[in-house]
């Protein structure tokens, strides 16, 4: 009785105040939300049940302001062939991920280029084993044979108070490549297939088109990020280009020996090909592998010197020890006389000491 009483109990939306119809309630952390108000939230938002009434009101205010951005949005570049696509307004430096219907008559979230934080590409492989019929039974080939198909996903990490990423599928239908496996395990398949014998294969070309589009999107987004990447973590450098003047962040490893200069307040990367690294402040210096000098190291621990210093010190010590020994009085081990050695001999018994 209590359960059904709560089900049919009259409730009002804590945001708009309207009565909530049967089965139309959307629970909040500290109240109730009607179906109409819930439909106005961002489609990327998934923390409704853990949100307070006040937080939902704040988001609805943001969404109302976003509507004016939609009306002025002019997407002159479009990426993808799925139901949702990436639209870019290059003139206004803004982007959104939405369906064509949402863009023309809805309220998709419009973000600035500066709000992009990352871009991840994911190739998902679907594998189906082929079998043959023997004596009326379905049996596997030896070795097993498979048919492959692929789907391609892009996830754009963003800086937004109500959601962290925008994920969409590049292709509208799975790309079937028959018996040809494109991945060779894991995500190694996110690359173009350059096999000349497969150039006229329509499905391989579709696969390559998706790969090219994904790479184009990723390069574009990291281009947006590269225009002002300070006070953060830099993206990895894949082709050995130097990245200079990175402040307040951790620098990426250098793969092809380019020097990295002016790195402040961070940990320096190891040097693999002997280039000197100068002006490193407030950090730990790397070990020197090929004898190049490291200058101007302040407030850090210097690397050990591996060449020449130790031998020189040892020779100087030996010489000093010899001079002290030459003037000292000792007991001759052969005649037991207390003597001062002369030219390394005992002056009493003339034995070699």
Wavefront OBJ file of the C-alpha trace (Angstrom):
o trace
v 0.000 0.000 0.000
v 2.851 2.343 0.880
v 4.629 1.614 -2.414
v 1.572 2.369 -4.553
v 0.816 5.378 -2.395
v 4.228 6.885 -3.258
v 3.743 6.012 -6.932
v 0.475 7.904 -7.281
v 1.377 10.662 -4.847
v 1.103 14.097 -6.401
v 4.510 15.705 -7.047
v 5.603 19.029 -8.448
v 8.787 19.824 -10.350
v 11.243 21.608 -8.057
v 12.575 23.567 -11.026
v 9.515 24.864 -12.899
v 6.840 24.143 -10.294
v 4.551 22.277 -12.700
v 2.783 19.120 -11.614
v 4.638 15.971 -12.630
v 2.488 13.514 -14.548
v 2.399 9.786 -13.897
v 5.766 8.133 -14.672
v 7.171 11.549 -15.611
v 9.292 12.118 -12.513
v 13.091 12.364 -12.816
v 14.712 12.054 -9.403
v 17.365 14.522 -8.292
v 19.660 14.310 -5.300
v 17.396 16.596 -3.289
v 14.183 16.871 -5.279
v 12.132 16.047 -8.360
v 12.400 17.074 -11.991
v 9.694 16.908 -14.624
v 10.178 15.287 -18.019
v 9.941 18.623 -19.814
v 12.771 20.227 -17.805
v 14.889 17.067 -18.121
v 14.628 17.223 -21.920
v 16.284 20.660 -21.870
v 19.486 19.388 -20.261
v 22.602 18.768 -22.345
v 22.490 15.439 -24.229
v 26.075 14.814 -22.992
v 25.081 15.244 -19.338
v 24.766 11.970 -17.380
v 24.924 13.025 -13.712
v 21.292 14.007 -13.227
v 20.563 11.698 -10.295
v 23.605 13.058 -8.443
v 22.727 16.710 -9.097
v 20.921 19.096 -6.804
v 17.956 21.261 -7.759
v 20.211 24.323 -7.727
v 22.742 22.668 -10.059
v 19.982 21.762 -12.519
v 18.731 25.365 -12.494
v 22.252 26.583 -13.249
v 22.568 24.179 -16.166
v 19.219 25.203 -17.628
v 20.394 28.830 -17.537
v 23.543 27.768 -19.417
v 21.432 25.860 -21.937
v 19.222 28.880 -22.541
v 22.292 31.009 -23.254
v 23.598 28.239 -25.532
v 20.489 28.538 -27.706
v 21.626 31.955 -28.917
v 24.970 30.422 -29.951
v 23.119 27.803 -32.011
v 21.248 30.471 -33.963
v 24.502 32.196 -34.933
v 26.480 28.980 -35.576
v 27.623 28.504 -39.187
v 29.166 25.063 -39.612
v 31.267 25.359 -42.753
v 33.191 22.095 -42.118
v 31.575 18.710 -41.434
v 33.330 15.486 -40.408
v 31.856 11.977 -40.289
v 29.053 10.038 -41.951
v 27.145 8.747 -38.919
v 23.951 10.056 -37.385
v 26.032 12.517 -35.340
v 28.808 14.522 -36.932
v 31.425 17.087 -35.998
v 30.472 20.576 -37.239
v 33.073 23.349 -37.198
v 32.450 27.088 -37.533
v 35.936 28.299 -38.467
v 34.930 31.968 -38.578
v 33.679 31.949 -34.969
v 36.219 29.334 -33.732
v 33.438 27.097 -32.429
v 32.377 23.479 -32.857
v 29.629 21.039 -31.927
v 28.793 17.343 -32.255
v 25.189 16.834 -33.299
v 22.815 15.359 -35.826
v 21.644 17.501 -38.707
v 18.175 17.630 -37.138
v 19.564 18.797 -33.783
v 21.629 21.495 -35.440
v 18.738 22.842 -37.486
v 16.005 22.704 -34.862
v 17.477 21.678 -31.507
v 19.930 22.980 -28.949
v 23.287 21.164 -29.362
v 26.097 22.365 -27.118
v 28.273 24.916 -28.924
v 31.853 25.032 -27.634
v 34.844 27.247 -28.354
v 38.034 25.791 -29.823
v 39.766 26.683 -26.536
v 37.505 24.237 -24.660
v 38.931 21.201 -26.496
v 41.248 19.179 -24.257
v 41.971 15.912 -26.093
v 40.971 13.664 -28.970
v 40.971 9.867 -28.813
v 40.371 7.540 -31.754
v 39.008 4.034 -31.340
v 38.728 1.286 -33.959
v 36.363 -1.470 -32.852
v 36.789 -4.807 -34.557
v 33.935 -7.258 -34.960
v 35.052 -10.807 -35.778
v 32.807 -13.679 -36.883
v 34.162 -17.180 -37.370
v 33.448 -18.895 -40.658
v 32.506 -22.571 -40.484
v 31.922 -25.386 -42.924
v 29.460 -28.248 -42.931
v 30.805 -31.788 -42.578
v 28.405 -34.718 -42.319
v 25.620 -32.304 -41.538
v 27.560 -30.629 -38.748
v 29.011 -27.125 -38.583
v 32.751 -27.355 -37.891
v 35.631 -24.894 -37.811
v 38.285 -24.609 -40.459
v 41.847 -25.549 -39.498
v 43.275 -23.023 -38.914
v 40.129 -21.011 -38.051
v 38.837 -18.479 -40.575
v 37.163 -15.209 -39.690
v 35.289 -12.365 -41.308
v 35.966 -8.844 -40.037
v 34.062 -5.595 -39.829
v 34.987 -2.298 -38.205
v 33.453 0.742 -36.534
v 35.261 4.019 -35.858
v 34.726 6.288 -32.865
v 36.021 9.740 -31.969
v 35.985 11.024 -28.385
v 36.676 14.728 -27.901
v 37.621 15.641 -24.334
v 36.287 19.074 -23.394
v 36.371 21.602 -20.602
v 32.720 22.110 -19.710
v 31.091 22.302 -16.254
v 28.400 19.736 -17.158
v 30.194 17.075 -19.216
v 33.738 15.907 -19.951
v 33.606 14.489 -23.461
v 31.647 14.218 -26.702
v 31.754 10.820 -28.392
v 30.429 9.998 -31.845
v 30.697 7.310 -34.516
v 32.404 8.246 -37.786
v 30.795 5.645 -40.033
v 27.097 5.107 -40.658
v 27.432 1.333 -41.277
v 30.105 -1.123 -40.185
v 32.904 -1.457 -42.724
v 33.120 -5.118 -43.805
v 36.598 -6.171 -44.956
v 35.848 -9.880 -45.460
v 38.731 -12.150 -44.469
v 41.190 -9.262 -44.225
v 42.128 -8.325 -40.640
v 43.066 -4.647 -40.411
v 44.093 -4.274 -36.780
v 46.739 -6.932 -36.093
v 45.657 -6.728 -32.472
v 44.496 -3.800 -30.373
v 44.274 -0.356 -31.907
v 47.217 -0.943 -34.241
v 44.700 -0.771 -37.076
v 44.317 3.000 -36.842
v 46.465 3.487 -39.905
v 46.030 3.466 -43.651
v 46.349 0.176 -45.511
v 48.899 0.786 -48.267
v 48.845 -2.728 -49.756
v 48.889 -2.118 -53.512
v 46.940 -5.307 -54.228
v 43.992 -3.973 -52.176
v 43.703 -0.517 -53.721
v 40.668 -1.471 -55.790
v 38.902 -3.090 -52.837
v 35.911 -0.837 -52.120
v 35.634 -1.829 -48.470
v 39.348 -1.319 -47.811
v 38.962 2.139 -49.338
v 36.054 2.830 -46.963
v 38.243 1.741 -44.069
v 41.011 4.085 -45.213
v 38.527 6.951 -45.606
v 37.472 6.570 -41.958
v 41.091 6.407 -40.847
v 41.934 9.569 -42.792
v 38.935 11.415 -41.375
v 39.785 10.411 -37.810
v 43.405 11.501 -38.206
v 42.282 14.782 -39.745
v 39.979 15.472 -36.796
v 42.682 14.648 -34.266
v 45.274 16.843 -35.964
v 42.766 19.692 -36.179
v 41.827 19.484 -32.485
v 45.438 19.302 -31.332
v 46.035 22.291 -33.595
v 43.393 24.201 -31.622
v 45.067 23.139 -28.389
v 48.567 23.976 -29.639
v 47.746 27.655 -30.058
v 47.919 28.232 -26.306
v 49.170 25.162 -24.442
v 50.591 26.629 -21.257
v 49.927 25.692 -17.655
v 48.984 22.156 -18.621
v 50.182 18.815 -19.846
v 51.420 18.803 -23.410
v 50.323 16.141 -25.865
v 52.945 13.583 -26.899
v 55.101 14.451 -29.897
v 55.052 11.603 -32.402
v 57.428 12.879 -35.092
v 60.311 14.436 -33.173
v 59.440 18.109 -33.602
v 60.735 20.353 -30.828
v 58.273 22.004 -28.536
v 59.640 25.135 -26.945
v 58.723 27.461 -24.108
v 56.533 24.957 -22.262
v 55.940 26.365 -18.808
v 54.394 24.826 -15.706
v 53.962 21.405 -17.286
v 55.668 18.098 -17.827
v 57.540 17.955 -21.089
v 57.154 15.100 -23.518
v 60.042 12.740 -24.297
v 62.241 13.735 -27.225
v 62.470 10.920 -29.759
v 64.949 12.244 -32.330
v 67.467 14.296 -30.402
v 66.039 17.815 -30.732
v 67.028 20.105 -27.862
v 64.325 21.446 -25.646
v 65.011 24.867 -24.238
v 63.666 27.152 -21.550
v 61.923 24.459 -19.556
v 61.014 25.882 -16.198
v 59.366 24.374 -13.153
v 59.316 20.858 -14.567
v 61.282 17.654 -14.803
v 63.587 17.489 -17.778
v 63.514 14.561 -20.152
v 66.518 12.274 -20.657
v 68.843 13.248 -23.498
v 69.407 10.351 -25.872
v 71.867 11.766 -28.414
v 74.169 14.041 -26.462
v 72.651 17.501 -27.017
v 73.365 19.924 -24.171
v 70.439 21.207 -22.217
v 70.886 24.687 -20.869
v 69.186 27.018 -18.425
v 67.413 24.286 -16.487
v 66.099 25.763 -13.287
v 64.258 24.235 -10.372
v 64.475 20.703 -11.696
v 66.491 17.521 -11.603
v 69.111 17.222 -14.289
v 69.404 14.128 -16.435
v 72.514 11.944 -16.550
v 74.973 12.755 -19.330
v 75.564 9.768 -21.605
v 78.185 11.042 -24.053
v 80.296 13.564 -22.146
v 78.659 16.857 -23.240
v 78.813 19.650 -20.671
v 75.713 20.842 -18.902
v 75.806 24.479 -17.913
v 73.927 26.899 -15.668
v 72.258 24.248 -13.551
v 70.752 25.931 -10.534
v 68.816 24.542 -7.610
v 69.197 20.977 -8.835
v 71.351 17.922 -8.464
v 74.269 17.788 -10.879
v 75.026 14.604 -12.738
v 78.048 12.489 -11.805
v 81.197 13.111 -13.842
v 82.232 9.828 -15.400
v 85.447 10.724 -17.184
v 88.886 12.128 -16.161
v 88.028 13.584 -12.732
v 88.530 10.372 -10.768
v 91.848 9.380 -12.408
v 93.329 12.858 -11.842
v 92.356 12.843 -8.185
v 93.813 9.378 -7.714
v 97.163 10.378 -9.217
v 97.383 13.492 -7.076
v 96.633 11.440 -3.963
v 99.306 8.907 -4.806
v 101.953 11.598 -5.267
v 101.051 13.206 -1.938
v 101.229 9.869 -0.173
v 104.696 9.197 -1.647
v 106.117 12.518 -0.414
v 104.946 11.878 3.141
v 106.359 8.370 3.076
v 109.776 9.533 1.922
v 110.481 11.651 5.047
v 108.925 9.414 7.689
v 110.776 7.202 10.193
v 109.920 3.504 10.100
v 111.158 0.232 11.583
v 113.058 -1.815 9.017
v 111.382 -5.218 8.700
v 114.760 -6.853 7.952
v 117.120 -5.497 10.642
v 114.611 -4.011 13.121
v 116.471 -0.675 13.080
v 114.537 2.623 13.319
v 115.559 4.390 10.126
v 114.599 7.032 7.581
v 114.506 5.330 4.127
v 116.924 6.640 1.515
v 115.959 6.015 -2.122
v 113.610 3.285 -0.959
v 116.364 1.388 0.916
v 117.322 0.829 4.557
v 120.586 2.773 5.250
v 121.622 0.127 7.842
v 121.149 -3.181 6.003
v 120.569 -1.677 2.527
v 117.526 -3.890 2.008
v 114.923 -2.825 -0.560
v 111.851 -1.583 1.269
l 1 2 3 4 5 6 7 8 9 10 11 12 13 14 15 16 17 18 19 20 21 22 23 24 25 26 27 28 29 30 31 32 33 34 35 36 37 38 39 40 41 42 43 44 45 46 47 48 49 50 51 52 53 54 55 56 57 58 59 60 61 62 63 64 65 66 67 68 69 70 71 72 73 74 75 76 77 78 79 80 81 82 83 84 85 86 87 88 89 90 91 92 93 94 95 96 97 98 99 100 101 102 103 104 105 106 107 108 109 110 111 112 113 114 115 116 117 118 119 120 121 122 123 124 125 126 127 128 129 130 131 132 133 134 135 136 137 138 139 140 141 142 143 144 145 146 147 148 149 150 151 152 153 154 155 156 157 158 159 160 161 162 163 164 165 166 167 168 169 170 171 172 173 174 175 176 177 178 179 180 181 182 183 184 185 186 187 188 189 190 191 192 193 194 195 196 197 198 199 200 201 202 203 204 205 206 207 208 209 210 211 212 213 214 215 216 217 218 219 220 221 222 223 224 225 226 227 228 229 230 231 232 233 234 235 236 237 238 239 240 241 242 243 244 245 246 247 248 249 250 251 252 253 254 255 256 257 258 259 260 261 262 263 264 265 266 267 268 269 270 271 272 273 274 275 276 277 278 279 280 281 282 283 284 285 286 287 288 289 290 291 292 293 294 295 296 297 298 299 300 301 302 303 304 305 306 307 308 309 310 311 312 313 314 315 316 317 318 319 320 321 322 323 324 325 326 327 328 329 330 331 332 333 334 335 336 337 338 339 340 341 342 343 344 345 346 347 348 349 350 351 352 353
